[in-house]
Amino acid sequence: MNRDFKGIWIPKEIWLSKKLTTQEKLFLVEIHSLDNNDGCFAGNGYFAEFFDISKTRVSLVIKSLIEKGFITSTIIYKEGTKQILKRVLKECYTPYLIKVKDPIQQKLKDNNTVSNTTNNTFNKLPKKVKTFSEDVYNCYHDCLVYFPERLHPEDDSIKNDWLDTLDKLNRIEKLPFEAIIKVVKKTREDGFWSKNFLSLSKLRKKDKNKMLYIKVFNERICDENQPKETATSKLIKELIKEQNQ
């Protein structure tokens, strides 16, 4: 990959950070250098070759950076399918790295302004953002294919709300991800209920009878399409019943 730059400056807050390993710091530098304002599109194969490590190790480093709140990862799918078009990595805290085309000129140009900016900006640490497990992200992407693009989250706030819903359904309600995906699929494919299910966030909301909508959807759609109760359906009922007691 060609890049028009001669170096990268890293502030001490990042370089001396105890939260990051040396390898994670180098990954941040490389991700930033490949980001032309639209994100970094490099795949695990590129990073594996660049750093001379395995793809498995690449996945672990990127996952760690996501969990620590330094980057986000977005999977772009072909509309209406599970075919992955590309992955986009973006920094959550963009001011901490500066590309330098000419180090000498950069140092001389507006020296006082650069000094003040450094003192006022680079002392800030990355904002703490809520992170989710890889299983939550996988469930999110599996559910997303059942919603038309016009219903996809419009910003990170809505996306995080959807992720938080899936996380709590699994972590608090103890529902397996495969069961959640099944309910989402069946509900979105139902001619009537699909019009009342436009967001994943609704799964943890309650109807007028104080019943979680994931239970409502499961009983009124999934169960009626089955000649007998399946193991997944039974599990959802039992877990929600325990949660409501």
Residue pairs with C-beta under 8 A, 6 or more apart in sequence:
1 34
1 42
1 46
3 33
3 34
4 101
5 33
5 99
5 100
5 101
6 100
6 101
6 102
6 103
7 99
7 100
7 103
8 29
8 32
8 33
8 97
8 98
8 99
8 100
9 97
9 98
9 100
10 25
10 29
10 96
10 97
11 96
11 118
11 122
13 96
13 122
13 123
13 124
13 125
14 20
14 25
14 28
14 96
14 97
15 25
17 25
19 68
20 28
20 68
20 70
21 64
23 51
23 61
24 61
24 64
24 65
24 68
24 70
26 51
27 47
27 51
27 61
27 62
27 65
28 65
28 70
28 71
28 91
28 97
29 97
30 42
30 47
30 50
30 51
31 40
31 42
31 71
31 89
31 91
32 40
32 91
32 97
32 99
33 99
34 40
34 41
34 42
35 89
35 90
35 91
38 88
39 74
39 88
39 89
39 90
40 88
40 89
40 90
41 86
41 87
41 88
41 89
42 89
43 87
44 55
44 58
44 59
44 62
45 55
47 53
47 58
47 61
47 62
48 54
48 55
48 57
48 58
51 58
62 71
62 73
62 89
63 134
65 71
66 72
66 73
66 131
67 131
68 131
69 92
69 126
69 127
69 128
69 129
69 131
70 91
70 92
70 93
70 126
71 89
71 90
71 91
71 92
72 89
72 90
72 92
72 156
73 87
73 88
73 89
73 137
74 87
74 88
74 90
75 84
75 87
75 141
76 84
76 85
76 86
76 87
76 88
77 83
77 84
77 85
77 141
77 144
77 145
78 84
78 85
79 149
80 145
81 145
82 141
82 142
82 145
91 97
92 126
92 127
92 129
93 124
93 125
93 126
93 127
95 121
95 122
95 124
96 122
96 126
100 106
106 114
107 114
129 160
130 160
130 164
132 163
132 164
132 166
132 167
133 167
135 170
135 177
136 163
136 166
136 167
136 170
136 177
137 163
138 177
139 166
139 170
139 177
139 180
139 181
140 162
140 163
140 166
140 200
142 177
142 181
143 166
143 180
143 181
143 184
143 200
144 152
146 184
146 185
146 188
146 189
147 188
147 198
151 198
151 199
153 159
153 161
153 162
158 199
161 201
162 199
162 200
162 201
165 200
165 201
165 203
165 204
166 177
166 180
166 200
166 203
168 204
169 175
169 180
169 203
169 204
169 214
170 176
170 177
170 180
172 243
173 204
173 212
173 214
173 239
173 240
173 243
174 239
174 243
175 214
175 235
175 236
175 239
175 240
176 232
176 235
178 232
179 232
179 235
179 236
180 203
180 214
182 222
182 232
183 203
183 214
183 217
183 218
183 221
183 222
183 236
184 200
184 203
186 217
186 221
186 222
186 225
187 193
187 194
187 197
187 217
187 221
188 194
188 197
190 221
193 217
193 220
193 221
197 213
197 217
202 213
203 212
203 213
203 214
203 217
204 212
204 213
204 214
205 212
205 213
206 212
206 213
207 213
207 216
212 240
214 236
214 240
215 236
215 237
215 240
218 233
218 236
218 237
219 237
222 233
223 229
223 233
226 233
